């Protein structure tokens, strides 16, 4: 890890990092999050009975779309030509709720951690939006980077 914040210049002003001299490498990031809910809400989602439609399919598409637009949401992110975005959503009775994992990949000069994190965040928000009519007490949590690979810093994995 670097000892300084890369999005601050020598005067402390925010700026977009110049990645022009970085090598183009295959870069991948995986992030996760979850939405906890009442068991009845999870059952409704699994049965496909939510009023707004298929919660899981809609959240998956929303996550993919969000990853592609991360640079429009996070001010200092670079626009990237993503080569892969996958959003997996699994029911977890133990939560109870849904566990969401996103993988983003690019061949480029900067990483895709923010794209994976944005995909998970928006997928979680979409689940909440689609099921809030029956469960306003849902909780979004656990959003974090699980791993990243590529670039000068190489591979990193969460403990």
C-alpha positions as CSV (number, residue, x, y, z in Angstrom):
1,X,0.0,0.0,0.0
2,X,1.1,3.5,-0.7
3,X,1.7,5.8,2.2
4,X,0.0,8.8,0.6
5,X,-3.4,9.5,-0.9
6,X,-3.0,9.3,-4.7
7,X,-6.0,11.6,-5.5
8,X,-4.4,14.6,-3.7
9,X,-1.7,16.7,-5.4
10,X,1.3,18.3,-3.6
11,X,-0.9,21.1,-2.4
12,X,-3.6,18.8,-1.0
13,X,-6.1,19.5,-3.8
14,X,-8.1,16.7,-5.3
15,X,-7.1,15.6,-8.8
16,X,-7.5,12.8,-11.2
17,X,-4.4,10.5,-11.2
18,X,-2.5,10.5,-14.5
19,X,-2.3,6.9,-15.5
20,X,-0.8,7.6,-19.0
21,X,2.6,6.1,-18.1
22,X,1.3,3.0,-16.4
23,X,1.5,-0.4,-18.2
24,X,-1.6,-1.9,-19.7
25,X,-2.3,-5.1,-17.7
26,X,-5.2,-7.4,-17.1
27,X,-6.9,-6.1,-13.9
28,X,-9.6,-7.8,-11.9
29,X,-11.5,-6.9,-8.8
30,X,-14.1,-8.8,-6.7
31,X,-16.4,-7.1,-4.2
32,X,-19.2,-8.3,-2.0
33,X,-22.1,-7.1,0.0
34,X,-25.4,-8.3,1.4
35,X,-29.0,-7.3,2.2
36,X,-30.6,-8.7,5.3
37,X,-34.3,-8.9,5.4
38,X,-37.2,-10.7,7.1
39,X,-37.5,-14.4,6.2
40,X,-40.9,-13.7,4.6
41,X,-39.3,-11.1,2.3
42,X,-36.6,-13.5,1.2
43,X,-39.3,-16.1,0.5
44,X,-41.3,-13.6,-1.5
45,X,-38.2,-12.7,-3.6
46,X,-37.2,-16.3,-4.1
47,X,-40.8,-17.2,-5.3
48,X,-40.7,-14.2,-7.8
49,X,-43.7,-12.6,-6.2
50,X,-42.5,-9.0,-5.6
51,X,-44.8,-6.4,-7.1
52,X,-42.1,-4.8,-9.1
53,X,-41.0,-8.0,-10.7
54,X,-37.9,-10.3,-10.6
55,X,-35.8,-8.7,-7.8
56,X,-32.7,-10.8,-8.4
57,X,-32.6,-10.4,-12.2
58,X,-33.2,-6.6,-11.9
59,X,-30.5,-6.2,-9.2
60,X,-28.0,-8.1,-11.4
61,X,-28.6,-5.9,-14.4
62,X,-28.6,-2.7,-12.2
63,X,-25.2,-3.8,-10.8
64,X,-23.7,-4.4,-14.3
65,X,-25.0,-1.0,-15.5
66,X,-23.6,0.8,-12.5
67,X,-20.2,-0.7,-13.0
68,X,-20.2,0.6,-16.5
69,X,-21.1,4.1,-15.3
70,X,-18.8,4.3,-12.2
71,X,-16.8,7.2,-13.6
72,X,-20.1,9.2,-13.8
73,X,-20.8,8.6,-10.1
74,X,-17.3,8.8,-8.4
75,X,-15.7,12.1,-9.4
76,X,-12.1,11.1,-9.8
77,X,-12.6,7.7,-11.5
78,X,-11.4,7.1,-15.0
79,X,-13.9,5.9,-17.7
80,X,-12.9,2.3,-18.5
81,X,-13.6,-0.1,-21.3
82,X,-14.6,-3.0,-19.1
83,X,-14.1,-6.4,-20.6
84,X,-16.2,-8.2,-17.9
85,X,-18.8,-7.4,-15.2
86,X,-20.5,-10.3,-13.5
87,X,-22.9,-9.9,-10.6
88,X,-23.9,-13.0,-8.6
89,X,-26.8,-13.0,-6.2
90,X,-27.4,-15.9,-3.8
91,X,-30.1,-16.4,-1.2
92,X,-28.8,-17.0,2.3
93,X,-31.3,-18.3,4.8
94,X,-28.8,-17.7,7.6
95,X,-28.8,-13.9,7.1
96,X,-31.7,-14.1,6.1
97,X,-31.2,-12.2,2.9
98,X,-29.2,-12.0,-0.3
99,X,-25.4,-12.1,-0.7
100,X,-24.1,-10.2,-3.7
101,X,-20.7,-10.6,-5.4
102,X,-19.4,-8.6,-8.3
103,X,-16.4,-9.2,-10.5
104,X,-15.0,-6.5,-12.8
105,X,-12.2,-6.9,-15.3
106,X,-10.4,-4.6,-17.7
107,X,-7.2,-4.6,-19.8
108,X,-6.0,-1.1,-18.9
109,X,-3.8,1.3,-17.0
110,X,-5.9,1.5,-13.9
111,X,-7.7,-0.9,-11.6
112,X,-11.4,-1.8,-11.4
113,X,-12.0,-1.9,-7.6
114,X,-14.4,1.0,-7.7
115,X,-16.4,-0.6,-10.5
116,X,-16.8,-3.9,-8.5
117,X,-17.7,-1.9,-5.4
118,X,-20.2,0.2,-7.3
119,X,-21.8,-2.8,-8.9
120,X,-22.4,-4.4,-5.5
121,X,-23.6,-1.2,-3.9
122,X,-26.2,-0.5,-6.7
123,X,-27.3,-4.1,-6.8
124,X,-28.0,-4.0,-3.0
125,X,-29.8,-0.7,-3.4
126,X,-31.9,-2.2,-6.2
127,X,-32.9,-5.1,-3.9
128,X,-34.0,-2.6,-1.3
129,X,-36.0,-0.5,-3.8
130,X,-37.8,-3.5,-5.2
131,X,-38.7,-5.0,-1.8
132,X,-39.2,-1.9,0.4
133,X,-43.0,-2.1,0.0
134,X,-43.0,-5.2,2.2
135,X,-39.9,-4.7,4.3
136,X,-38.6,-1.2,5.0
137,X,-36.3,-2.6,7.7
138,X,-33.9,-4.3,5.3
139,X,-30.2,-3.6,6.0
140,X,-27.5,-3.2,3.4
141,X,-24.1,-4.1,4.8
142,X,-20.7,-5.8,4.4
143,X,-19.8,-4.0,1.2
144,X,-16.1,-4.5,0.8
145,X,-13.3,-5.4,-1.7
146,X,-12.5,-9.1,-1.5
147,X,-9.6,-9.2,-4.0
148,X,-7.8,-7.4,-6.8
149,X,-5.2,-8.4,-9.2
150,X,-3.1,-6.7,-11.9
151,X,-1.1,-3.5,-12.1
152,X,2.1,-2.5,-10.4
153,X,0.8,-3.5,-6.9
154,X,-0.1,-7.0,-8.0
155,X,-2.5,-9.2,-6.1
156,X,-4.3,-8.3,-2.9
157,X,-6.9,-10.3,-0.9
158,X,-9.0,-9.4,2.1
159,X,-8.2,-11.2,5.3
